[in-house]
Amino acid sequence: MIRLHLPLLFICAFFITSCSVAPEPTLVTPTSAIPSQTFAPSDNSTSVPTITTEKTPLNPTLSSDVTLPSLYYILDKKIFELAGDKPEIEIASISDPGTILGAFRAGDSLLIMNEKGILRVKLGDGTSELIFRFDKPALYGSMISASDGQNVFFLTVIDDPQAEFSMGSVVGMYDFNQDTITPLLTVPNITSILGPTPDGLGLYLLYHGQDTSLVKIFFVDLKKSEIDHELAVQGEMFASLAPDGHHLVTFNPTYDPVENSLGVFDLSAPPGTTPEIYKTPIRSFHINGNFLWSPDSQVAYFLLVTGNYWEDPTGFLPYGLWQLDIGTGEMRQLSQVPEAAFYLDRITTDGEWLLLRGKEVIWINATSGAQKAIEFPGTAYLVAER
């Protein structure tokens, strides 16, 4: 199989004091000595039989009395709320957000990550303040909610000539209730945040090398603010941690260029435990975007497109929105997708709605598969929220 060797600039995806800026804290760099791997799934995992399904009927139409979720977005130095398919409402303005790399909202506060650092915006009066400054220019980043519901983890990839591939990662945490920001560590590698451990004492970071294969996960001890050990994984390009902090789903864990599959790893299992391998209804396919999990960590949602990524990534055709129930092993198509360029953006906290983005923005009901397209500015930055 031909592999791509690319600088992983495509990896994105997937903070604080009040009134005055506190002295900038010093980031803690972990030691280079990392213990050996503790989770090593084997290559001879038992495959779950392919699930065959009936052709999915046309997507049902949503009832006119259905209330769609609200979205928040940033456009032209202004913050808007879009409640379902109603006209948007301007709720605040920002003097200079810079180049937005990430944004997260909770209550009346909004965090904006740009190339310089992290801004906190008070939605009530629109005041903004740079509450954390990066030591080096930021290239891209992400923010996710912690399992306790009050903290937000952030990660930004920075330009660092001393790091692997001249890029490193800065990891930190913001407490919305205490309005404080805590830098955790710097990592001399390109990584992305997978999510916290079930007990909230650890954080999983996915390592990205120059190859598209996913080969290891860094386990960060949050009390020590350092990498404690590594876990081995198998897959290509995409991986997503379930909200329970136990289950991790990856694309193509067998590295087969034709007989692609999905793999589900139990990160809490003893070392050497093999992942569950799930074949799909089509042999040659690709996952568009990443996976999304239901809040109960039982269902993984993903978009399938036909075609071989390694041979012709421009010739994909849509194959619909699918879901995998890891409890029963059932895989079924939930909804049709108009074009291969769409990707899954988010799932609501109650698990009722999935957001699909492409040339349009479409809400999809996670139970019925019914769809509703909404008007959304193509150049707007969509804000994450808890």
PyMOL commands that set and color helices and strands:
alter all, ss='L'
color gray80, all
select helices_A, chain A and resi 164-166
alter helices_A, ss='H'
color red, helices_A
select strands_A, chain A and resi 47-48+70-75+78-83+89-93+102-106+109-113+117-122+128-133+138-145+151-159+167-175+180-187+190-196+202-208+216-221+226-232+239-241+247-251+261-266+276-279+285-287+292-293+299-306+317-325+331-335+343-347+353-357+361-365+371-374+381-382+384-385
alter strands_A, ss='S'
color yellow, strands_A
deselect
rebuild
show_as cartoon
